[in-house]
């Protein structure tokens, strides 16, 4: 099974894991890696390495980072050349839920990353546009 690592600035990643498990129940092979204000990039890289290696499987590990161009995402890209990982940025609750529900259908993390990227675009909706059509 593909492992999932959520990495973010602060405790966003921990809250996403907690909330997703409140909805779907306890999940195996999932962890969060927060970057705290007292930590540097070397600390984050080491925590990420430990998480990726702990969840490693023949199918790979999906890393979901909070923001493109941020420290969490930039450190995540290091593992693209050293481990079998896929990295997707812009993590939100629908993206994490889709990752958790879909990962057993994929034998390659790169294909799961592509699926998650495509599927997640549809989870961002301007409710004002929908409200106008319902009147």
C-alpha positions, -999 to 999 in steps of 0.1 A, spaced: 0 0 0 12 35 -8 21 54 23 11 91 28 32 118 44 15 152 49 40 180 55 32 216 64 42 248 82 29 245 117 3 219 128 -19 220 97 -7 185 87 -15 171 121 -50 186 120 -56 172 85 -47 137 95 -68 139 127 -99 153 108 -95 128 79 -95 99 104 -125 113 121 -143 110 87 -128 77 74 -116 60 106 -81 51 116 -58 46 86 -25 27 82 6 41 66 -1 78 71 18 103 91 23 141 95 55 161 95 51 196 109 77 223 104 77 243 137 91 278 142 121 265 162 132 241 134 154 247 104 154 230 70 179 204 81 155 194 109 126 191 85 147 171 60 156 146 87 120 143 99 109 138 63 135 112 56 125 92 87 88 94 77 94 84 41 116 55 50 91 43 77 62 43 52 83 30 22 67 3 1 72 -12 -33 44 11 -45 60 42 -30 51 71 -7 29 101 -16 40 133 0 13 160 3 28 194 10 9 226 20 21 251 -5 40 252 -37 73 271 -33 72 268 5 99 252 27 78 220 32 73 215 -6 109 224 -15 123 199 10 99 173 -3 114 175 -38 147 163 -25 131 128 -21 121 127 -57 156 116 -66 164 95 -36 132 76 -29 101 63 -47 78 92 -40 53 115 -56 49 150 -44 17 171 -47 13 206 -33 -18 225 -21 -30 198 4 -65 202 17 -90 179 33 -107 167 1 -72 160 -15 -62 139 16 -95 120 17 -92 112 -20 -56 100 -15 -66 78 13 -96 63 -6 -77 59 -39 -43 46 -29 -52 10 -28 -62 12 -65 -27 22 -76 5 2 -77 27 32 -87 28 64 -66 35 86 -97 1 75 -111 -16 82 -78 0 117 -77 -13 124 -112 -48 112 -102 -48 133 -70 -37 164 -88 -64 161 -115 -92 151 -90 -83 178 -65 -88 207 -89 -125 201 -87 -127 205 -49 -122 242 -50 -156 258 -57 -169 294 -55 -201 287 -36 -214 322 -47 -215 308 -83 -235 278 -73 -259 299 -51 -267 322 -81 -278 292 -102 -300 278 -74 -322 309 -72 
